[in-house]
Amino acid sequence: MTELDLGLKVGVRRLLWSMGFSTRLDVELRGDGRTGRGGSAPETFTDLDVLGVAMAPGYRLSTTIADCKSGRRDKPTARMLWARGVADLFGADDVMLVREHEVNDATRQLSSRLGITVLTSADLVRMQELHGQPLTNPTGPLSLLFDRASVASNLAAYTGLDKRLNPLLEYRSFDYWVYDQHRNPVQMVAHLRDASKWLNSKDPIHLGLFFDLAWLYLLSMVRVTEHMRGAFLQDPDRGLQEYLFGGATGLQEKRQTAELLQSLRPAGAREMSHLPDYYPQLRELATRLLRRPGSMQAALRHTEAMSALAAAKARVPLVEAFGADYDNIAAKLVADVCGFLVAAADLVPEFRTHARAYLLAEPVAAALPASSAPVGGSPTPDRGAGEAPPTGADGGQPTLI
């Protein structure tokens, strides 16, 4: 991260929030293999300074990326051509080229040909004035999303953690964006499950990390529900299975492999299945989200805010942080996502308890750090998405192939 550009990134985040987006800063895109001698380092393609995501009409995910540079040595015309290529690589719908200083006429003329918005810092301020404040209470607890020092601290919060969490952090920062999107609903659970021993629900930074992963998972589930709504509204089970395996052909191959292995398994061995053990809960979660398209965008914003608050060690329930912008239905959907991840990945239940404290202002058990104050409210038990995964015929978990 270039600190000189951080002010522009924060300004773009503020603008995108005013436009209704949820955002993410410094998304690095890199190859999925190892390069160099001995395959020691992955090859980085580029990075997205700011990523904005929003639910467009028709339940379609819309993305905007911004390239931010504050120096005078930058060549904006050449950078604009580069940004167009990055947008095509990522599949972004809109691109912003944001510069601290004035750009030349050639760059502005080229912007309409390439479909790129060009903003100087003065233009960015004007755009923010046109769209208004990002929140009803812009000076409240969520002002940390738009404060440069707070954002810098948040971006650095996950450095220096236990090295045993590195595979999970690598997945969060890099692999999530490289994998075929249909793999992430399963890959996220697998990475969380592998790291479950070293995630500490009493550590606010670990909580922030978990909430950040919930944001990524919710983003994946938006893609899942987009697919289900497109052709499988009457048969969501089939739509979900086809999505998870990359289409009808992939699903058929997995089923055939499972049937073959099932016929060869010795007596008393675990059942073989092409579906993960938590599939019934995943299907229920997807169905819940599918029924609430109007709350999905607010759910993304609530999850982003919750992660930032936790990483800043600020225990503020979202109903207080958002004020008039708080969406109770969206908060409940995020609680469902967190409950599902806790159950599917075998995390300690306190992660779900803390999530519900932020989201629904429910009380937190004595697991809280001594310096944290509990919040009020009445507990509501999770059902469905937060229940324990099913067992196989022999009482154990079915084996996923």
Secondary structure by P-SEA (a helix, b strand, c coil): ccccaaaaaaaaaaaaaaaccccccbbbbbbcccccccccbbbbcccccbbbbbbccccbbbbbbbbbbccccccaaaaaaaaaaaaaaacccbbbbcccccccaaaaaaccccbbbbbcaaaaaaaaaaaccccccccccccccccaaaaaaaaaccccccccaaaaaaaaccccccccccaaaaaaaaaaaaaccccccccaaaaaaaaaaaaaaaaaaaaaaaaaaacccccaaaaaaaaaaccaaaaaaaaaaaaaaaaacccccccccccccaaaaaaaaaaaaaacccaaaaaaaaaaaaaaaaaacccccccccccccccaaaaaaaaaaaaaaaaaacccaaaaaaaaaaaccccccccccccbbbbbbbbbbbccccccccccccccccccc
